[in-house]
């Protein structure tokens, strides 16, 4: 078997929802990640959707996705016997990832300073809403709090609606990505110097750069960017820019941007399909030949010239809308891209599942979940030629590796039984 | 000063726009020597995108206040005044190499021989044109780590499909899944995957490759197909289709396992003589938090209605629930509402705008933003470290290079070119 980048690394995974993607990233690069679940049930196993559409702690799709390649033990680290076992594990570990309220591990006697007494070069990675210090360090958080406080949420949605939260717990995702990168950076340093350290990720901070230019616009010009909805900053509906309805769904078009084909290419295509109407005539043709992003910017700069152009522009838009409505979204997407027209399909989950590019690249991973059942999981975020990303094992059942791991720690099997009946494991 | 983690690691940054440059900037932030390659013949588009630094106003003698910034002053012009570009290119040396000249290609090869890590987010077509494929690079530098960020990967029927972050938002499902169901899938406001998802995943992969190289001496190829990097973060929703046939659609700000969950309107403020709407966001994930919310609201009569007594009941009556809560938030300042809810242990945050983020006491206390003085923009605030390291903190020390700022330094000091060679490269417009 080829090597993995982290096959000599052990990670103890105490992460809740905010950091469970971080430990997945490490596990899929080959680390031995031991997920530590509370004996009365890991709350992540309660989060739907569920495989089979029925609540079942062994079938949370969130859990199955985020815990590939990990081993699971159940352990109550708040009980003295549990804490002692955890400390034994720390002695064998390289990285601990946690998402508790800052100070909580300290209160158990398991904070960074205490861990270094057990394992001097340990790396502790903490992923929290606001980081380990500062006036909001003890604020409660969930995904929407990180997104809102970063300034990102202020930018999405229609003016008449509440600001939109981006789908998919993005502040957990960004916090986890930064947590994994920080853990890897700390490992590199440890390999060089033998020194461990504490990595502090704030979800709010992790999200701020996603504001794009809004933060800099304030900093440099004193203007506050607000959500602008489907039209963006452009005051009128433009041809070939925005969301359009195909026969069976939607496409997103951004024609006229640098690097892409021009409107003339678009109209040639429309003509080949017999749907160009009158766009090759008179003032329409003139507009087709001049319309690009630079031309649009000049319209915004010289609004007095806009009214004269609006009639032609909205006619072009209507012809474009009629053209798109004639075809399936996949046809539009693939045909447009072949001609370097900047159009993307608005994918639904079904479209993602059936995407021919992902299919060709064998991206999805069919992972055996026992009894001959395979579950189709998301594939690699990156492909490394010498130390490949890999899913070798499905997500664990609760405490599936108790015996295996506690035996590794030289706990006698009679003691394992005792700890179980005491509710420690 | 303590030694930085990546001190001694050399990075040749042949990328542009967001996803590549941000990754390379983060390598530089933790100590790597990064050379950013550009060309006036193939300009990074971000150099031409706002916001731009403003002309100093005579009244303030160059030290402008926010008020006068809006008084009709004009922006500076040229390639070096875009905050958008600068923010992703601090801690880098800037060199302009015209890759359509033979001599430019020769200088690029020297840089490839010099570096440990090569990174690009150019399309497969440009990578081929410039002979930057992994096999080509290995001939020049056998142990190189080369990271590529093609939109759809190196191969397959869509390998030459193109776009930028906004198109990727559509293709990967973010647009279909974000926002309110009665609205078209308009997207999430920015070219989102360019800023953390793709540069962050690439950084992880490069660090994995560096670790392997340190152990074995062997380099490798990192291929981050941007579509795959993004969809990998959306695993469960695709699994729900594959396993159950559920084809989910956007549900606004609601969440299946919390209720209420969303943004609630607070008191409007006036900004630039217009009303500006303000919002507080929070979610209630369990009955303890629900009781805390009722208490925070001073136990209004509606809250004891059976309609809201349990999680399932609240889910069923979510429209009414949200309307009732808005009655309570509507006359409050958002920061007051957040502080009150937080004092009861409820996860709550203001929907902050860019100004709020700059003035956020917590962000200030943690020194997240880093202020660097740039010769043409003056002092501007750069995004800070993605993670804080207790022993080896990252730091931005030099602002983004002006175009071609370090041509001589890079050629002479890093690539050991002679003065004559450099002069010839200038005359031949290879350093352009």
Contacts between the chains, C-beta under 8 A, distances in Angstrom:
chain1	res1	chain2	res2	distance
A	3	B	212	7.1
A	5	B	208	3.6
A	5	B	209	7.2
A	5	B	211	5.8
A	5	B	212	5.3
A	6	B	208	7.0
A	6	B	211	7.7
A	21	B	233	7.3
A	25	B	204	6.1
A	29	B	204	7.7
A	29	B	208	5.4
A	46	B	257	7.4
A	47	B	257	5.7
A	48	B	256	5.7
A	48	B	257	7.0
A	49	B	236	6.6
A	49	B	237	7.9
A	49	B	239	7.7
A	49	B	240	4.3
A	49	B	244	6.7
A	49	B	246	6.6
A	49	B	256	7.8
A	51	B	239	7.5
A	51	B	243	4.7
A	51	B	244	7.1
A	52	B	243	7.4
A	52	B	244	7.0
A	53	B	244	5.1
A	53	B	246	7.5
A	61	B	235	7.9
A	61	B	236	4.5
A	61	B	239	4.5
A	61	B	240	5.9
A	61	B	243	6.6
A	62	B	236	4.9
A	64	B	239	7.1
A	65	B	235	3.9
A	65	B	236	5.0
A	65	B	239	6.2
A	66	B	235	7.8
A	112	B	390	7.7
A	129	B	347	7.4
A	130	B	362	6.2
A	131	B	366	5.9
A	131	B	388	7.0
A	132	B	388	7.9
A	133	B	365	7.3
A	133	B	366	6.6
A	134	B	361	8.0
A	134	B	362	4.5
A	134	B	363	8.0
A	134	B	365	4.1
A	134	B	366	4.6
A	135	B	361	5.4
A	135	B	362	5.1
A	135	B	365	5.9
A	136	B	362	4.0
A	137	B	362	7.9
A	139	B	342	5.1
A	139	B	347	7.8
A	139	B	349	7.9
A	140	B	342	6.3
A	140	B	345	5.6
A	140	B	346	6.3
A	140	B	347	4.1
A	140	B	348	7.4
A	141	B	347	5.1
A	141	B	349	7.5
A	142	B	258	7.4
A	142	B	282	7.9
A	142	B	283	5.0
A	142	B	285	6.8
A	142	B	347	4.2
A	144	B	253	7.0
A	144	B	255	7.8
A	144	B	261	6.7
A	144	B	262	7.5
A	144	B	263	7.7
A	144	B	281	4.8
A	144	B	282	7.1
A	144	B	283	5.6
A	144	B	347	7.8
A	144	B	349	7.3
A	145	B	281	6.5
A	145	B	282	7.1
A	145	B	283	7.9
A	145	B	347	4.9
A	145	B	348	6.4
A	145	B	349	3.8
A	146	B	349	7.4
A	147	B	281	7.5
A	148	B	263	7.0
A	148	B	279	7.7
A	148	B	280	7.9
A	148	B	281	3.9
A	148	B	349	4.2
A	148	B	350	6.4
A	148	B	351	4.6
A	148	B	352	6.6
A	149	B	349	4.1
A	149	B	350	6.5
A	149	B	352	5.5
A	149	B	357	7.9
A	149	B	360	7.6
A	150	B	352	7.2
A	150	B	357	7.1
A	151	B	352	5.1
A	151	B	353	6.1
A	151	B	354	5.4
A	151	B	356	7.0
A	151	B	357	4.6
A	152	B	188	8.0
A	152	B	189	7.2
A	152	B	190	7.4
A	153	B	263	7.0
A	153	B	281	6.7
A	153	B	351	5.1
A	154	B	351	5.4
A	154	B	352	6.6
A	154	B	353	4.8
A	154	B	354	7.7
A	155	B	188	7.8
A	155	B	189	3.3
A	155	B	190	6.1
A	156	B	178	7.0
A	156	B	179	7.1
A	156	B	187	7.2
A	156	B	188	4.6
A	156	B	189	3.6
A	157	B	179	6.3
A	157	B	180	7.5
A	157	B	186	7.8
A	157	B	189	7.6
A	158	B	180	7.9
A	158	B	183	6.1
A	158	B	186	7.5
A	161	B	180	5.6
A	161	B	183	7.1
A	162	B	252	7.7
A	162	B	253	6.3
A	162	B	262	6.3
A	162	B	263	4.2
A	162	B	264	7.6
A	162	B	265	7.0
A	162	B	279	6.2
A	163	B	263	5.2
A	163	B	279	5.8
A	163	B	281	7.8
A	163	B	351	5.0
A	164	B	178	6.0
A	164	B	179	4.7
A	164	B	180	7.0
A	164	B	188	6.8
A	164	B	189	7.6
A	164	B	252	7.4
A	164	B	253	6.9
A	165	B	178	7.5
A	165	B	253	4.8
A	165	B	262	7.6
A	165	B	263	7.4
A	165	B	281	7.4
A	166	B	174	6.6
A	166	B	178	5.0
A	166	B	188	4.2
A	166	B	189	8.0
A	166	B	192	6.8
A	167	B	173	8.0
A	167	B	174	6.3
A	167	B	177	3.8
A	167	B	178	4.3
A	167	B	188	7.9
A	167	B	234	7.9
A	167	B	237	7.9
A	167	B	250	6.6
A	168	B	174	7.4
A	168	B	177	6.8
A	168	B	233	6.3
A	168	B	234	5.5
A	168	B	237	7.3
A	170	B	192	7.8
A	173	B	196	8.0
A	173	B	197	7.0
A	173	B	233	4.8
A	174	B	196	4.4
A	174	B	197	7.3
A	174	B	200	7.1
A	177	B	196	6.0
A	177	B	197	6.9
A	177	B	200	3.8
A	177	B	201	6.3
A	177	B	204	7.0
A	178	B	196	7.2
A	178	B	200	6.2
A	178	B	386	4.1
A	178	B	387	4.9
A	179	B	387	6.7
A	180	B	204	5.3
A	181	B	26	7.5
A	181	B	200	5.9
A	181	B	203	4.7
A	181	B	204	5.1
A	181	B	207	6.6
A	181	B	386	6.6
A	181	B	387	6.6
A	182	B	386	7.3
A	182	B	387	3.3
A	182	B	388	8.0
A	182	B	389	6.6
A	184	B	204	5.9
A	184	B	207	3.8
A	184	B	208	6.5
A	184	B	211	7.1
A	185	B	5	5.5
A	185	B	6	7.9
A	185	B	30	5.9
A	185	B	207	6.1
A	185	B	387	7.5
A	185	B	389	6.7
A	185	B	392	7.9
A	186	B	5	7.9
A	186	B	389	6.4
A	186	B	392	7.9
A	187	B	207	7.9
A	187	B	211	6.6
A	188	B	5	5.8
A	188	B	6	7.5
A	188	B	207	6.1
A	188	B	210	6.2
A	188	B	211	5.8
A	188	B	214	7.5
A	189	B	5	4.5
A	189	B	389	7.8
A	189	B	391	7.3
A	189	B	392	5.5
A	191	B	211	6.8
A	191	B	214	6.4
A	192	B	5	7.6
A	192	B	214	7.9
A	193	B	3	8.0
A	195	B	391	6.0
A	197	B	389	5.7
A	197	B	390	4.6
A	197	B	391	4.0
A	197	B	392	6.8
A	198	B	389	8.0
A	198	B	390	4.2
A	199	B	387	5.3
A	199	B	388	7.1
A	199	B	389	6.0
A	199	B	390	7.5
A	200	B	387	6.8
A	200	B	388	4.1
A	200	B	390	7.1
A	201	B	386	7.5
A	201	B	387	4.8
A	201	B	388	7.6
A	202	B	366	7.1
A	202	B	368	7.8
A	204	B	349	7.9
A	204	B	362	7.7
A	204	B	363	7.6
A	205	B	363	7.5
A	205	B	366	7.3
A	205	B	368	5.1
A	205	B	384	6.8
A	205	B	385	7.9
A	205	B	386	7.5
A	206	B	196	6.6
A	206	B	386	6.2
A	207	B	196	7.6
A	208	B	357	6.2
A	208	B	363	7.9
A	208	B	368	7.1
A	208	B	383	6.2
A	209	B	22	7.3
A	209	B	87	7.9
A	209	B	195	4.8
A	209	B	196	6.3
A	209	B	383	4.4
A	209	B	386	7.8
A	210	B	190	6.1
A	210	B	192	5.8
A	210	B	195	4.8
A	210	B	196	6.1
A	211	B	190	6.8
A	211	B	354	6.4
A	211	B	357	7.6
A	212	B	84	7.6
A	212	B	189	8.0
A	212	B	190	3.9
A	212	B	191	6.4
A	212	B	195	6.8
A	213	B	49	7.4
A	213	B	50	6.8
A	213	B	51	5.8
A	213	B	83	7.1
A	213	B	84	5.1
A	214	B	190	7.8
A	214	B	353	7.6
A	214	B	354	4.6
A	215	B	354	4.5
A	215	B	357	6.0
A	215	B	358	7.1
A	215	B	381	7.5
A	215	B	383	7.6
A	216	B	51	5.2
A	216	B	83	3.7
A	216	B	84	6.4
A	216	B	87	6.0
A	216	B	380	7.1
A	216	B	381	7.6
A	217	B	50	7.3
A	217	B	51	4.4
A	217	B	83	7.6
A	217	B	354	6.5
A	218	B	353	7.6
A	218	B	354	3.7
A	218	B	355	5.1
A	218	B	357	8.0
A	218	B	358	6.0
A	219	B	51	7.9
A	219	B	83	6.9
A	219	B	354	7.6
A	219	B	358	6.6
A	219	B	380	5.8
A	219	B	381	4.8
A	220	B	51	4.5
A	220	B	52	7.1
A	220	B	53	5.8
A	220	B	54	6.7
A	220	B	83	4.9
A	220	B	377	7.2
A	220	B	380	6.2
A	221	B	51	5.4
A	221	B	54	6.1
A	221	B	69	5.7
A	221	B	70	7.9
A	221	B	75	7.8
A	222	B	66	4.1
A	222	B	67	7.7
A	222	B	69	3.7
A	222	B	70	5.7
A	223	B	69	8.0
A	223	B	70	7.2
A	224	B	271	6.5
A	224	B	276	7.6
A	224	B	353	5.0
A	224	B	354	5.9
A	224	B	355	5.5
A	225	B	353	7.5
A	225	B	354	6.3
A	226	B	276	7.4
A	226	B	353	7.2
A	227	B	189	6.3
A	229	B	186	6.3
A	230	B	183	7.3
A	230	B	184	5.7
A	230	B	186	4.0
A	242	B	186	8.0
A	243	B	175	7.7
A	243	B	184	4.6
A	243	B	185	6.1
A	243	B	186	6.3
A	250	B	176	7.8
A	250	B	184	6.9
A	250	B	185	6.1
A	251	B	170	7.6
A	252	B	166	7.4
A	252	B	167	6.3
A	252	B	169	7.8
A	252	B	170	3.7
A	252	B	175	6.6
A	252	B	185	7.8
A	252	B	187	7.7
A	254	B	163	7.5
A	254	B	166	6.5
A	254	B	167	6.2
A	257	B	164	7.8
A	258	B	45	6.5
A	259	B	162	6.9
A	260	B	162	7.2
A	333	B	171	8.0
A	334	B	157	8.0
A	334	B	158	7.7
A	337	B	158	7.1
A	337	B	160	7.7
A	337	B	161	4.4
A	337	B	162	7.2
A	340	B	162	6.9
A	342	B	162	7.0
A	342	B	163	5.8
A	342	B	167	6.3
A	343	B	167	7.8
A	344	B	163	5.7
A	344	B	167	4.0
A	344	B	168	7.3
A	344	B	170	4.1
A	344	B	171	4.4
A	345	B	170	6.7
A	345	B	171	5.9
A	346	B	170	4.8
A	346	B	175	5.3
A	346	B	176	5.3
A	346	B	185	5.0
A	347	B	170	7.1
A	347	B	171	5.7
A	347	B	172	6.5
A	347	B	173	4.7
A	347	B	176	6.2
A	348	B	173	7.0
A	348	B	176	5.2
A	348	B	247	5.4
A	348	B	248	7.9
A	348	B	249	7.2
A	349	B	173	6.4
A	349	B	176	7.9
A	349	B	177	7.9
A	349	B	237	5.1
A	349	B	238	5.2
A	349	B	240	6.7
A	349	B	241	4.1
A	349	B	246	7.6
A	349	B	247	5.5
A	349	B	248	5.7
A	350	B	241	5.4
A	350	B	247	4.6
A	351	B	173	7.6
A	352	B	172	7.4
A	352	B	173	5.4
A	352	B	231	5.9
A	352	B	234	7.4
A	352	B	238	4.9
A	352	B	241	7.6
A	353	B	238	5.6
A	353	B	241	5.0
A	353	B	242	5.5
A	355	B	227	7.9
A	356	B	156	7.8
A	356	B	157	5.7
A	356	B	158	7.3
A	357	B	152	5.4
A	357	B	153	7.1
A	357	B	156	4.8
A	357	B	157	6.1
A	357	B	158	3.9
A	357	B	159	7.8
A	357	B	161	7.7
A	357	B	227	7.0
A	358	B	227	7.3
A	358	B	228	7.1
A	358	B	231	7.2
A	360	B	155	7.4
A	360	B	156	4.0
A	360	B	157	5.9
A	361	B	153	5.5
A	361	B	155	6.8
A	361	B	156	5.1
A	361	B	225	7.3
A	361	B	228	7.5
A	363	B	228	5.7
A	363	B	231	7.9
A	364	B	242	7.8
A	375	B	239	6.8
A	375	B	242	7.7
A	375	B	243	6.2
A	376	B	238	7.9
A	376	B	239	6.6
A	376	B	242	4.3
A	376	B	243	7.3
A	377	B	235	6.3
A	377	B	239	6.6
A	378	B	231	6.3
A	378	B	232	4.7
A	378	B	234	7.2
A	378	B	235	3.4
A	378	B	238	6.4
A	378	B	239	7.4
A	379	B	228	6.4
A	379	B	232	6.6
A	380	B	228	6.5
A	380	B	232	6.8
A	381	B	201	4.5
A	381	B	205	8.0
A	381	B	224	6.9
A	381	B	228	6.3
A	381	B	229	4.4
A	381	B	232	4.2
A	381	B	233	7.6
A	382	B	201	5.6
A	382	B	202	6.8
A	382	B	204	7.4
A	382	B	205	4.1
A	382	B	222	5.9
A	382	B	223	6.7
A	382	B	224	4.5
A	382	B	228	7.9
A	382	B	229	6.6
A	383	B	222	7.4
A	383	B	223	4.5
A	383	B	224	7.8
A	383	B	225	7.7
A	384	B	205	5.9
A	384	B	208	6.3
A	384	B	209	6.2
A	384	B	220	5.8
A	384	B	221	7.5
A	384	B	222	5.6
A	385	B	134	7.5
A	385	B	220	4.5
A	385	B	221	4.2
A	385	B	222	7.8
A	385	B	223	7.8
A	386	B	209	7.4
A	386	B	212	6.0
A	386	B	218	5.7
A	386	B	219	7.6
A	386	B	220	3.7
A	387	B	208	6.1
A	387	B	209	7.2
A	387	B	212	4.9
A	387	B	220	6.8
